[in-house]
Amino acid sequence: MNHARPVVLTIAGSDSGGGAGIQADLKTITVHGCFGVSALTALTAQNTVGVQGIFPIPDDFIRRQLTSIFDDFRVAAAKTGMLHAPGVIRLVSEALKAHPEVALVCDPVMVAKSGDKLLKDEAVDALKTELLPLAWVVTPNIPEAEALWGHPIRSEADKTAACEALHAMGARSVLLKGGHEEGDMSTDILFDGERFHRFSSPRYPTKNTHGTGCTTSAAIASNLARGMHIPEAVAEAKRYMDTAIRFALTLGRGHGPTDHFAFVERESARYAVLKALQEAVAFFSSQRAGHLIPEIQTNIAFGLPFATARGEVAAIPGRIVNLNGVPQASGCPAFGASRHIATIVLTVMRAFPEYRSVMNIKYDPAFLERAKKAGLVIESFDRRNEPPDVKEREGSTLEWGTSEVLSKSDRVPDLIYDLGDVGKEPIIRVIDTDPLTVVKKALKIGGIRA
């Protein structure tokens, strides 16, 4: 079987610390389903603390690398990173001019995360006049855009003006990245010569952002190689980077790297969560356990590792009903399918991240008695003690009640129950690390041997 992957070329320096440069690019290209090839422009002695040395590759050998690649591979997209000297920029530009079909992403690398200079001052003009006119997308951060534009960027008007100026230098599209700014959100601006597109994501409290520029440009190039239009390629790269930064790695003593594999692992985890939940529901439905289901019906939820939002918690749409004494799911597991039970999962996970599954069942003193005999840990909260401001916020009771219980314990209870309130049914919540364990625990206290 002839199975081809799009070929993406990275022309950049080597980062011995692995978080940026060629190393980051090849990881990113690979996880995007493309085949990475490379032309090294420089070697760096580098780690998370800084750059301890730079060894430039001779111009003739950079040219040989590019010739080797283009002679043998059909390159779909390319990205440039560290091009430290005017001569390097010129020879790279010459090679790329001969291949206008290649979707080029130019990352104007000037300074490392540590503050070390990676581009000579005299190379800036060559970058502007030789390489930018070839770029399908140029991806400067704020300091890089200031250096290329020649003016400070302090306002929204400055950002749009900088984008327009860089576009006028010849780049088809300009992606001005907002990572250097302050605020709760990080917003990147894409200008394609006609429209401005904005892509925002939460700003995470981490210093481990080494290599974000390299990784972003490699992701965009990979998406272009896969046939995406520029706005779509940038949007998908932003989504990928959001996950890579959110789950950044604490390695080394300085600015650690982002996790290039987090996005793939999260997508794989989504499948694993849905599969585990489906199996648990099927097992529950194979038992005559209708007596466990309350009037408000039952649901089982399972969160992704490190879930922080309801969309990262899977549950059963429409819940699980009692059909002639047998549990029957109203639908297949889906992310974002629950509000109430997902709230409990997220609240538990904030204190005990490995406990990612919760199931609600009918309140029955007999169930609690069996749980006590089995040695299970049981806790409860009283809705009557709920503060007025919490009661006024729709959906806040369960978060408050669960937090109240967990704040007084150094371990996760097996069960948390409440006796209800006016218009609120008493409910038991069963908690554990995974849904099948939760179901078996619920069946046990319901008097069913499974």
C-alpha positions, 0 to 999 in steps of 0.5 A: 500500500502506498501511503504518502504523508505531506512533506514539511520542510523546516529551515531553522537552528538546532536547540540542544534543549529540545524545546524550540528550533528543529527539534520542536518543529519536527515533533510538531510536524509529526503529530500533525500527520506530516513528514518532517525534513530539515535544513539546519542553519545553526547549532546552539548550546541551549537549555531552559536557562539560556543560550550558551553558544551558537555554531553557525552552519557554513552557507555552502552546507546549508545550500547543500541541505536544501538542494538535497531536500528539493532534489528528492522530496515533493515539499508541500510546505516549509517554515523558517526559524533561526536565520541568523545572518544576511547571507543565510537569509539570501541563500534560503530565499533563493532556494525558496524562490525556485519553488513558489508552490511551497506554502512558506511560513516565516517565523522571524526568530530574533530573540530566544525566550531567555533573552539571547539574540538569535538574529544579527541586527544587519539581518533584519533588512534582508529578512524584510526584503528577501524573505517576507515577500515569499511568505504565505504567513509571517508570524511575529510576536509583538517585539519582532513586529516592532523590529520589522515595522520600526515603531512601538506597538502599544494599542489596538490601532498600532497592531492593525497598522503593524499588520498592514505594514508587514503585509505591504512588505510582501507577505500574503498574511500576517499573524501578529501573536499576542503572547507578550501582552498582559491579561486573561486572554491571549489574542492573535491577529491575522491580516490577509490583506482584506480582513482581520481575524482574531483568535483568542485563548486563555492565558495560562499561569506558566513560565514554561513557554519555551519554543511557542513561536517555533511550534506555532509556525510549524503547526501552521505549515503542517496545516497548510500542507494538509490542504487547509486555507490560511485562516483555518490553518491558523485557527487549528494551530491556535487550538493545538498551541492552547493545549500545548501551553496548558499542559506545558512541561516543567523540565529544567531550571528555566523556561520549560517547553510546551508539550508537543504531544499533549493535543494528540494525547488529549484526543486519544484520551477523549476516545478512551473516556467515551469507551470506558463510559460506554462500557460502564453504562452497558454493564450497569444496564445488564443488571436489574438495578432499576431500584438505584435510579432516583426520580430525577434519573441517573447519570454517570460522568467521566472527565478527561485527565486534568479537566477544567470545564464541562465540555471536558466531562462526558456523560449520558445525554438524557440520563439513564432511566428505569425501564421495567426494573432495568437501567436504560441509557437515553443516548450514547456518551458525549462530552458536555452532556451534563451540567449537574453531575459534571459540576461534581466531577470538576469540583472533586478533580480540583482537589483530587485530580485522579478521581474523575468519575461520579454517578448519582443514585437514589437516596435510601438509608439501606444503601448507606447502611450497606456502604458502612458495613462495606467500610466505605467512607460516607460524607454529606452536606445540608442544603439548608446551610447553603449561603444565600448568594450561592442559592441564587446562582443557578447550578451552584449548590452541588459545587458548594456542597461538594466543596464543603465536604472535601474541605473537611477531608484529606481523602475523597469520600466514596459517597456524598449525599444530601437529604434534599430541600424544598423541591429537591430530591435526596440524592447519593453521589458515588465517586471513584477514579473511573466509571466501571468502579463507580458502577460496581460500587453503586451496585454493591451498596444497592445489594447487587452482586456483580 
